[in-house]
Amino acid sequence: MFNWIQTIFVIRKEWEGGSLLDVGCYGISAARWLFEEEPLKVSGLSEYDPEMKTDRLTSGILQFNKGSATFTCGTQMERFQVVHVFGSKGKIEIKYPFNCLDQEATLIL
């Protein structure tokens, strides 16, 4: 039987798929852009799909000179995007910062 989900490159091990490489790059890039530097240290944890052999859920912590950033990404979960920036004088929340969902606009609160 044909399984369409196995044709998607983001979950194919032989095509270097997985949540970190497909969608995790957005959170990492946002943190590097916000801190205007490369992380000094990175830690992470992944959950792997037993059939596809790729990470389906990954969380990470990036340490910078000026602070730290965390992210979670997944390929087998509800579509959701948000960036929270917390500082000593307030916070910023950006909903759908990377690509808008159908009929949704990017919101900066």
Number of C-alpha atoms within 10 A of each C-alpha: 3 6 7 7 11 12 10 11 14 21 24 17 13 10 10 12 20 27 24 24 13 16 17 20 14 17 22 21 12 16 23 16 11 11 16 11 12 15 19 10 11 13 10 12 12 17 14 15 14 9 8 16 15 22 25 22 20 20 17 19 17 19 17 18 11 9 10 15 21 17 19 19 26 21 20 13 9 7 10 11 18 16 18 14 13 11 9 5 5 7 10 12 14 15 19 18 17 15 11 14 12 6 5 10 12 15 12 13 9
